[in-house]
Amino acid sequence: MHYFRSLKQDGESRQIVSWAMYDWANSAYATVVIAGFFPIFFKQYWGADLSAVESTYQLGIANAISSLVIMVFAPLLGAIADRGSARKKFLLFFALMGIVMSGGLFFIEQGAWALAAIIYILASIGFMGGNLFYDALIVRVAPQEKFDLVSALGYGLGYLGGGILFSGMVAMTLWPSAFGLDDASEAVRVSFICVALWWGLFSIPLLLFVKEPEAARNESSWQIVCGGWRQLRQTLHEIRQLKVVVLFLLAYWLYIDGVGTIVRMAVDYGLSIGFDSNSLIVALLITQFVGFPAAIVFGKLGQRYGAKTGIFIAIGVYIGITVWASVIEKEIEFYGLAIMIGLVQGGIQSLSRSLYARLIPADKAAEFFGFYNMLGKFAAVVGPLMMGWIAVATDSHRLAVLSLLILFVAGAVLLWFVDDKARQPLKVNH
């Protein structure tokens, strides 16, 4: 309760909680689809005729394409949204895309791995595109001194909400007859519909209660697009002068590559080295429920010792996770990895978001978060492709996962030189 009291001030708590509830909403997709059922279903149902190495490669390609699309368009979309005060409108568009495509996975027949990959790509574009504008809205719902706590609240609720829904979906796949379903395959397909409904329902508070100022200019849609393009070019010139922002973005690009790749490829990796799919699902559930309190703790840690210190701690743990993952032999060890990931995954994401929010001007938040998300998604292009390529070239999934060490170490080195006291002035309009 003390945590929530620390967020409340002058009626701002409703906006904060409504904003954070979008994490609760779309984490259903991140947990149930991206990290959970899609990799398993892709390998064992839609891509059953593919070899283990080939399915890993195709999954990596699908993740890379969706990330590449967001990487290319995120900065321009952010600039347009800033100029037209349209962050919520863009969020709604991408959320609807993700929701519809998530539900669409239900209708794909067995063996149709190419169609499944296409629908997954579109759903992931919706998920990641929505996150761009969701992240940018943090400067509208909270004052700077509460960024760490508010960002952590979002990730914490995301882990809890995703874990709750995922638990129900796992129960449905284990005992399908109790839910009136024929078998586990039908249960997994129904889970995609459940994700769409969950995502849509819990997005409503943000759309209703998070306020966004009206556009300062009375412009047509075409003028807003052209103005956004001009603003993007101006920001590209300005951002080169903001050395601390550039340095942080490069560091973030590297270490978040490792984080995102682990999220997307962990289940595929476990399947490829011979672990049972049910054991991997249990491990994911462990990560979700450990992640909820751990993200909150990291928020307090960032507030007390600084977000940069908290990120360093998380990177150190991820280095240990990567080394251990490359040598594990027993499924019980996978559970240990799940606990360790749960302890730091939400923390490194939430503190990265809050640290970056401090370094940028609030009146260009969506545009600057466009660059933030661009680099984060470009990392998700490199990581899965690197793992897929190394797995094919060496026929070793263990060497593939060990390659992630390069990204964590290089990211930590660059982060060391980021002066987190060199902050840009924030013009926050509540």
C-alpha positions, 0 to 999 in steps of 0.5 A, spaced: 500 500 500 505 504 501 507 503 494 501 506 491 500 511 496 507 514 494 504 515 487 498 519 489 498 526 488 492 531 486 488 526 483 493 524 478 493 516 481 487 515 476 491 517 470 497 513 472 493 506 474 489 507 467 496 508 463 499 502 467 493 498 465 495 497 458 501 493 460 496 489 464 492 488 457 497 487 452 502 483 456 497 477 454 500 477 447 507 478 450 506 472 455 501 467 451 503 468 444 510 471 443 513 467 449 509 461 450 504 458 445 506 461 439 513 458 439 511 451 441 505 451 436 509 453 430 514 448 431 509 442 433 503 444 429 503 449 424 511 447 422 511 440 424 514 438 417 520 442 418 526 440 422 528 443 429 533 448 426 529 450 420 523 452 425 528 456 429 530 459 423 523 461 420 521 463 427 527 468 428 525 471 421 518 472 423 520 476 429 526 480 425 521 482 420 516 485 425 521 488 429 524 491 422 517 494 420 517 498 427 524 500 426 523 503 420 517 507 421 517 508 429 521 515 429 516 518 423 510 516 426 512 519 433 514 525 430 507 525 427 503 523 433 507 529 437 505 534 432 498 532 432 497 530 439 495 523 437 499 519 441 492 515 443 490 515 436 496 511 434 496 507 440 489 505 438 490 503 431 496 499 433 492 496 438 486 494 434 491 491 429 494 487 434 488 484 437 485 482 430 491 479 428 491 475 435 484 473 434 486 471 427 491 465 429 485 461 431 483 460 424 490 457 421 490 450 420 495 445 421 501 445 417 500 452 414 506 455 418 507 460 412 500 463 414 501 463 421 508 467 420 505 472 416 499 473 421 504 473 427 508 478 424 502 483 423 500 482 430 507 483 433 507 490 429 501 492 432 503 490 439 510 493 438 507 499 435 502 500 440 508 500 445 511 506 442 506 511 444 504 507 450 511 509 452 511 516 450 505 517 454 509 516 461 511 524 461 503 526 461 501 521 466 507 522 472 512 528 474 519 526 473 521 524 480 516 518 479 518 516 473 521 510 476 515 508 480 510 509 475 514 505 469 515 499 474 508 499 476 506 498 468 511 492 468 509 489 474 502 489 472 504 487 466 507 481 469 501 479 473 496 480 468 500 476 463 501 471 468 494 470 470 491 469 463 497 465 462 495 460 468 488 460 465 490 458 458 495 453 461 489 450 465 485 450 459 491 446 455 492 441 460 484 439 461 481 441 455 475 437 456 473 441 463 473 447 458 468 443 453 474 443 448 476 437 444 484 437 445 490 441 447 491 443 440 484 446 440 485 449 447 491 453 444 487 456 438 482 458 443 487 462 447 489 466 441 481 469 442 482 470 449 488 474 448 485 478 443 479 479 448 483 481 454 487 486 450 481 489 448 478 490 454 483 492 459 486 497 454 479 501 455 482 505 462 487 508 458 483 510 452 478 513 457 482 516 463 489 518 460 489 525 458 493 528 452 493 536 450 489 538 444 494 540 438 497 547 438 496 548 431 489 547 427 492 543 421 489 538 416 492 531 416 496 532 410 499 538 414 501 534 420 504 528 416 508 533 412 510 537 419 512 531 422 517 529 417 520 536 417 520 535 425 523 528 424 529 531 420 530 537 425 530 532 431 535 528 427 540 534 427 538 535 434 539 528 437 546 528 434 548 534 439 545 530 445 551 526 446 548 523 452 542 521 449 545 518 443 550 514 448 544 511 452 541 509 445 547 505 443 548 502 450 540 500 450 540 497 443 545 492 445 543 490 452 536 490 450 538 485 444 539 480 449 533 481 453 528 481 447 532 475 444 531 471 450 524 473 451 522 471 444 527 464 443 527 461 450 522 456 449 524 454 442 531 453 445 528 449 450 525 445 445 531 444 441 535 441 446 530 436 448 526 439 454 518 437 455 513 443 452 509 442 459 516 444 463 517 450 459 510 453 460 511 452 467 518 455 467 514 461 463 509 462 469 514 462 474 518 468 470 511 471 470 509 471 477 516 472 480 517 478 475 511 482 478 514 483 485 521 484 482 519 489 477 516 493 483 522 492 487 527 495 481 522 501 481 524 502 488 531 501 487 531 506 481 528 511 486 533 510 491 540 508 488 539 511 481 536 507 474 543 506 471 545 502 477 539 498 477 540 497 470 547 495 471 545 490 476 540 487 471 545 486 466 550 482 471 544 477 472 543 476 465 550 475 463 550 469 468 543 467 465 546 466 458 552 462 461 548 458 465 543 457 459 549 454 454 550 449 459 544 446 462 542 439 462 536 438 466 529 441 466 530 443 473 535 448 471 531 451 466 526 453 472 532 456 476 533 460 469 526 462 469 526 465 476 533 469 475 530 472 468 523 474 472 528 477 477 531 482 472 527 482 466 521 487 468 527 491 472 531 492 466 525 494 462 522 499 466 528 502 469 531 503 461 524 507 460 524 511 466 532 513 465 530 515 458 524 519 459 529 523 464 534 524 458 529 527 453 525 533 452 517 531 454 514 536 448 518 531 443 516 524 447 513 520 442 518 522 437 524 521 442 521 514 444 520 513 436 528 512 436 528 508 443 523 503 440 527 503 433 533 501 436 530 496 441 526 493 435 532 493 431 536 489 437 530 484 436 532 484 429 539 482 430 538 477 436 534 472 433 537 472 426 544 471 430 541 465 434 538 462 428 544 463 423 549 460 428 544 455 430 544 453 422 551 454 421 554 450 427 548 445 428 549 448 436 543 451 439 548 452 445 553 456 442 547 460 439 545 462 446 552 464 448 553 469 443 548 473 447 554 475 451 557 480 446 551 484 447 550 484 454 557 486 455 558 491 450 551 494 452 554 495 459 561 498 457 557 504 453 552 505 459 558 506 464 559 512 460 552 515 460 552 521 465 545 520 468 545 527 471 545 530 464 538 531 463 534 535 458 529 540 460 522 537 461 516 541 459 510 537 462 503 538 461 498 534 465 
